[in-house]
Amino acid sequence: MNPAELDDDGRRLLNQLFGKWSLLVLDALCKRPQRFSELRQHLPAVTPKSLTACLRRLERDGMVERVVVSTEPVAIEYGVTRLGRTLRSPLQAMMEWFVDHLDEVEAARSDYDEQRQSS
């Protein structure tokens, strides 16, 4: 299927996976299951409300599972599902691309902004 021909459901999933925190949350959980507080430490810029919403969307889409690991006190751990693990390789490639090319993207942005200001 051509990605440009995605229906509404496909576009919603694409938007979800490329949402503000989804890739970073999935990247962290692909490495190992984590509790909410561990994810917050790994992603300090995300608010608790945004992280909760992101985890719920990823859980609804079948990418993340929520597991009760103890009941006294209640402890919840998040991990990727079998379906979520299928994203590990492309996700890792994308994260490496971001690291390898961030300087080039920043330079292009700077050049673009300078050209727009001088026009």
N, C-alpha and C positions, 0 to 999 in steps of 0.2 A: 504494500500500500504506500502510496505517495503521502508523506506527512502533510502536505498542503491540502490533502483531501480528507483530513480528519473531520469527523462529525463533532457535535457539541460535546459529547462525553469525552472524546479523545482530546479535544482542546482543553477541557477542564482538567483532565489528568496531566497533560503537558504543563499547564499553568501551575498546577499543584506541585509537581516535581521540581519545577524551576522557580518556585516561590522563594521568598526572601530567605527563609531558614531551612527549607526542606533538604537541600543538598548537603548542607553542613550537618544537620541532624542525622541524615542517613549515613554520611561518611563516618561520623563518630560511632554510630550503632553498628556499622559493618565491622568495625574493629573489635567490638565486644559489647555485650549488653551493659546498660548503665541505668542507674537510678536518676530520677529527675534532677537532684542536686548535683550529681556528677556532670550531667549534660549542661547545667547552668554554669558550672566551673569551666567546662570546655568551651562554652559559647557565652562569655560574660556580657556581650552586647545585647543578647536577647532578653526581653522581659519575661517574667513568669507567665503572664497572660498569653504572649505570642508563642512561647514554647509549648504551652498546654494546647493551644489551638492547632499548632503545627503537628504535634504528636497525635491529636485526635483525628486530623485529616489523614495523616499517613496510616493510622490504624484502620480508619474506615476504608481506605483504598487497599488494605491488605498488605501493606509494606512493613508495618511495625506491629508488634504484639506487646501487650501489657500483661505482666505476670506478677501475681502476688507471691513474694518470696518468703515472707514471714507475717504472722498475724499479731504478735505481741512485741513491740508495736508494729503496726501495719507498714510493710515495706513493699514498694512497687518497683519493678525493674522493667525497662523497655529494651527490646531487642528486635532485630530484623527477622522477618518471616522467611520462609523458603522463597516466596515471590520477591521479597525485598533483596535477598541475597543475589538474585539474578542481575541486580543493578550494580553489584560491587565492581566488576571489571570496567564497565563504561564510566562509572562514577570516579573510580581511581584515575582513569585516563583524563577525564575532564579536570579533576583537581590538579593533576600534574601539569596540564596545559595552562591552567590559571597561573600557577607558580612560575612556569617557564616563560610566560608571555605578558605578565602583568606590567613590566617595565615598558614594553612596546605599546601596550594599550594606553598607559598613562602618557607616553610621549605623543601618541596619535591624538589623544584628547586635548593635550596642551596645544598642539599644532592647530587643531580644529578651532579651539577657543580663540587663539591669537588671530587666526584668519577671519573669524566672525567679528571680532572686535575692531579690526582694521577696515572692515567693509563699510 
